[in-house]
């Protein structure tokens, strides 16, 4: 996907990148601030293609079909490295040494190996960079101050304030915000239906709340299964490699379990974001904001009683939602947290 695909939505950003490529003014590090993960991934792919393509268009965009562009699109370009949180706590650690995969030290070491014969530059992309532990950020700061030769880093985050000011100051900022999230999929629709019932049905009955709690618990359970299935698909090749010795196989299995936990936390974070967005927009409607001006009007479209919602009740719903999200971030029983949240609608 070339940069031109984003030119209509972000003309100044795309224009500035093309000019930098045209004039040989490419920075050694970019901080990509984006609030949509799908957009982050597609934009970084287009950006890397534009930086490395040998068959550029007349306005210095990637051709999108050459061997390099194809390898970047499929993630098989040999000098394109990724770092993202895969630990159980969904944090990027500094690592004991360069042999600890998915750590900052391991990631840094990749840029000091000799490049393959046809690769002119090495590209490093850090997704969810705000999950880097402070020790890891301090270590990465040294790399930003003295970057390896012919290397470019793209640091992606939706929360740049969580990065050290010294890290932010050594990167060229790229901001592509939509102020909304994309929520598509059956599991999101089922979740919205549950909260539409809890928030709009007058005189809720105990059995209604209990059935909603059971349905929500099932949704979070399904989310965990989906996360594990996706991780297993990513690790399929390594798991089927019979040439790996027993010691390495054990290490792979440990990383696999950590990756499952990390992926579930990511999936859960998206679902909690949907729930929070729903009640934010309910409150906005209750104080007179028009539906068409909301960031994600599609998630509120089926709320039949939106014009009758009391603003104090809507604010209580929002406060309870924020308390629920805080509770879910703690080491507590998910089932208990979900039930407590569901039953909070009985008292309103």
C-alpha positions in Angstrom: 0.0 0.0 0.0 1.8 3.1 -1.2 1.7 6.5 0.7 -0.7 7.8 -1.9 -3.4 5.8 -0.2 -3.1 8.1 2.8 -2.6 11.4 1.0 -6.2 12.5 1.0 -6.6 11.9 4.7 -3.1 13.2 5.8 -1.9 15.4 2.9 0.7 17.4 4.9 2.3 14.4 6.5 2.5 12.4 3.2 3.8 15.5 1.4 6.5 16.1 4.0 7.7 12.5 3.9 7.9 12.5 0.1 9.9 15.8 0.2 12.3 14.3 2.7 12.9 11.3 0.5 13.3 13.5 -2.6 15.8 15.7 -0.9 17.7 13.0 1.0 16.6 14.4 4.4 15.4 11.2 6.0 15.6 11.2 9.8 17.3 8.4 11.7 14.2 8.0 14.0 10.5 8.8 13.7 7.9 8.8 16.4 4.6 7.8 14.9 1.7 8.9 17.1 -1.4 7.1 16.0 -4.7 6.2 17.7 -5.7 3.3 15.5 -3.6 0.1 15.4 -4.7 -1.0 11.9 -3.8 2.5 10.6 -0.4 2.3 12.4 0.5 -1.0 10.8 -0.7 0.0 7.3 1.0 3.4 7.4 4.3 2.0 8.7 4.3 -0.5 5.9 3.7 2.2 3.3 6.3 4.4 4.9 9.0 1.7 4.8 8.1 0.8 1.2 8.6 4.5 0.2 11.9 4.6 2.0 13.4 1.5 0.4 11.7 1.1 -2.9 14.1 1.1 -5.9 11.4 1.8 -8.4 9.9 4.9 -7.0 7.2 6.9 -8.7 7.8 10.4 -10.1 6.7 11.9 -6.8 8.9 9.6 -4.7 6.3 7.2 -3.5 6.8 3.4 -3.6 5.8 1.5 -6.7 4.1 -1.1 -4.5 4.8 -4.1 -6.7 8.6 -4.6 -6.9 10.5 -7.3 -5.1 11.4 -5.0 -2.1 7.8 -3.7 -1.8 6.4 -7.2 -1.9 8.8 -8.4 0.8 8.0 -5.5 3.0 4.2 -6.1 2.6 4.6 -9.7 3.5 7.0 -9.1 6.4 9.8 -11.1 4.7 12.2 -8.2 4.0 15.4 -9.5 5.7 16.5 -6.2 7.3 13.1 -5.2 8.6 13.0 -5.9 12.4 10.1 -5.6 14.8 9.8 -5.2 18.5 6.5 -5.4 20.4 5.4 -6.4 23.9 5.1 -10.2 24.1 5.6 -10.8 27.9 2.8 -11.8 30.2 2.7 -8.3 31.6 2.6 -6.9 28.1 5.8 -4.9 28.7 9.0 -4.6 26.6 11.9 -5.4 29.0 15.5 -4.3 28.6 16.6 -8.0 28.6 19.4 -9.7 30.3 21.5 -9.8 27.1 21.1 -9.9 23.3 20.0 -13.5 23.4 16.8 -12.8 25.2 14.4 -12.4 22.3 11.7 -9.7 22.3 13.8 -7.6 24.6 15.3 -4.2 23.9 18.9 -5.5 24.0 18.0 -8.3 21.5 16.4 -5.8 19.2 19.4 -3.4 19.3 21.8 -6.2 18.6 20.1 -6.9 15.2 21.4 -3.6 13.8 25.0 -4.5 14.3 25.1 -7.6 12.2 26.3 -7.4 8.6 23.4 -6.6 6.3 22.5 -9.0 3.4 24.0 -8.0 0.1 21.0 -6.2 -1.4 19.8 -4.3 1.6 21.1 -0.7 1.9 19.3 0.1 5.1 18.0 -1.6 8.2 14.6 -0.6 9.5 13.4 -1.1 13.1 9.8 -0.8 14.0 8.7 -0.7 17.7 4.9 -1.2 18.1 3.3 -0.1 21.4 6.5 1.7 22.3 4.9 3.1 25.4 5.1 -0.4 26.9 8.9 -0.2 27.1 10.0 -0.3 30.7 11.9 2.8 31.8 15.2 0.9 31.9 14.6 -0.2 28.3 13.8 3.3 27.2 17.1 4.6 28.8 19.0 1.9 26.9 17.3 2.7 23.7 18.1 6.4 24.2 21.8 5.6 23.7 21.0 4.0 20.4 19.0 7.1 19.3 21.9 9.3 20.3 24.4 7.2 18.3 22.4 5.2 15.8 23.9 2.3 13.9 25.0 3.1 10.3 22.3 3.0 7.7 19.5 2.3 10.2 16.1 3.9 10.6 13.8 3.5 13.6 10.0 4.0 13.6 8.6 4.2 17.1 4.8 3.7 17.2 2.6 4.6 20.1 -0.9 5.9 20.9 0.5 7.3 24.2 3.6 9.3 23.4 3.4 10.9 26.9 4.5 7.6 28.4 7.8 7.8 26.6 10.8 9.7 28.2 11.0 13.3 27.0 14.6 12.6 25.9 13.4 9.7 23.7 10.7 11.9 22.1 13.1 14.8 21.5 15.4 12.6 19.4 12.7 11.5 17.0 11.0 13.3 14.2 7.3 13.4 15.1 4.6 12.1 12.7 1.0 12.5 14.0 -1.9 10.7 12.2 -4.9 10.8 14.4 -8.5 9.8 13.5 -9.8 10.4 17.1 -11.7 7.2 16.7 -11.2 3.5 16.7 -12.4 0.9 14.2 -14.5 -1.7 15.9 -15.6 -4.4 13.5 -16.4 -8.1 14.3 -19.1 -10.2 15.8 -17.7 -10.1 19.3 -17.9 -6.3 19.4 -21.5 -6.3 18.2 -22.5 -8.8 20.9 -20.8 -6.6 23.5 -22.7 -3.6 22.3 -26.0 -5.5 22.4 -25.4 -6.4 26.0 -24.7 -2.8 27.1 -27.6 -1.5 25.1 -29.8 -3.7 27.1 -28.2 -2.8 30.5 -28.2 0.9 29.8 -31.6 1.5 28.1 -34.0 -1.0 29.7 -36.0 0.7 32.4 -36.6 -1.3 35.6 -34.0 -3.9 35.0 -34.7 -7.3 36.6 -32.2 -9.4 38.4 -32.4 -12.2 35.8 -31.6 -9.7 33.0 -28.5 -8.5 34.8 -27.4 -12.1 35.6 -27.9 -13.2 32.0 -25.9 -10.2 30.8 -23.1 -11.0 33.2 -22.9 -14.6 32.0 -22.9 -13.4 28.4 -20.1 -10.9 29.1 -18.0 -13.6 30.9 -18.4 -15.8 27.8 -17.3 -13.0 25.5 -14.1 -12.4 27.5 -13.5 -16.2 27.5 -14.0 -16.2 23.7 -11.6 -13.3 23.4 -8.9 -15.3 25.2 -9.4 -18.3 22.9 -9.2 -16.0 19.8 -5.9 -14.5 21.1 -4.4 -18.0 21.8 -5.5 -19.2 18.3 -3.9 -16.2 16.6 -0.6 -16.7 18.5 -0.5 -20.4 17.7 -0.9 -19.5 14.0 2.0 -17.1 14.2 4.2 -19.7 16.0 3.1 -22.6 13.8 6.3 -22.9 11.9 8.6 -22.9 15.0 6.4 -25.4 16.8 6.5 -27.8 13.9 10.3 -27.6 13.5 11.6 -31.0 14.6 15.2 -30.0 14.2 15.1 -27.8 17.3 16.8 -29.3 20.4 14.9 -30.0 23.6 16.4 -27.0 25.5 15.4 -24.5 22.7 12.0 -26.2 22.4 11.4 -25.5 26.1 12.3 -21.9 25.7 10.0 -21.6 22.7 7.1 -23.0 24.7 7.8 -20.5 27.5 7.8 -17.6 25.0 4.6 -19.0 23.4 2.7 -19.0 26.7 3.9 -15.4 27.4 2.8 -14.4 23.9 -0.7 -15.8 24.5 -1.0 -13.7 27.7 0.3 -10.6 26.0 -2.0 -11.0 23.0 -5.0 -11.5 25.2 -4.2 -8.3 27.1 -4.1 -6.5 23.8 -7.5 -8.0 22.7 -9.0 -7.2 26.0 -7.7 -3.6 25.9 -9.5 -3.1 22.6 -12.8 -4.5 24.0 -12.5 -2.3 27.1 -11.9 0.6 24.8 -15.1 -0.1 22.9 -17.1 -0.3 26.2 -15.6 3.0 27.4 -16.3 4.7 24.0 -19.9 3.5 24.2 -20.6 5.1 27.6 -18.6 8.2 26.7 -20.8 8.7 23.7 -24.0 8.0 25.7 -23.0 10.8 28.1 -22.2 13.1 25.2 -25.7 12.4 23.7 -27.3 13.1 27.1 -25.9 16.6 27.3 -27.1 17.5 23.8 -24.2 16.6 21.5 -25.5 15.5 18.1 -25.0 11.9 17.1 -23.3 12.9 13.8 -20.5 14.8 15.6 -19.5 11.8 17.7 -16.1 10.1 17.0 -17.8 6.6 16.6 -21.5 7.2 15.9 -21.8 3.7 14.6 -21.5 2.1 18.1 -24.4 4.1 19.4 -26.8 3.9 16.4 -29.0 1.2 17.9 -29.6 3.0 21.2 -33.4 3.5 21.0 -33.8 5.7 24.1 -30.9 8.0 23.5 -33.0 11.2 23.6 -34.6 10.2 26.9 -31.4 9.3 28.8 -30.9 11.4 31.9 -27.4 13.0 32.0 -26.8 12.2 35.7 -27.5 8.5 35.0 -25.3 8.6 31.9 -22.5 10.1 34.0 -22.9 7.4 36.6 -22.7 4.8 33.9 -19.4 6.4 32.7 -17.9 6.5 36.2 -18.8 2.9 36.8 -17.2 1.9 33.5 -14.0 3.7 34.3 -13.9 2.0 37.7 -14.4 -1.3 35.9 -11.5 -0.7 33.6 -9.3 0.2 36.5 -10.3 -2.9 38.3 -9.5 -5.1 35.2 -6.0 -3.7 35.2 -5.4 -5.1 38.6 -4.6 -8.7 39.5 -8.2 -9.6 40.3 -10.7 -12.2 39.2 -12.1 -11.2 35.8 -15.4 -13.0 36.5 -15.9 -11.1 39.8 -15.0 -7.8 38.1 -17.5 -8.4 35.3 -20.3 -9.4 37.6 -19.7 -6.4 39.9 -19.9 -4.1 36.9 -23.0 -5.8 35.4 -24.8 -5.5 38.8 -24.0 -1.8 39.1 -26.7 -1.1 36.5 -29.4 -2.4 39.0 -28.8 0.6 41.3 -29.3 3.2 38.6 
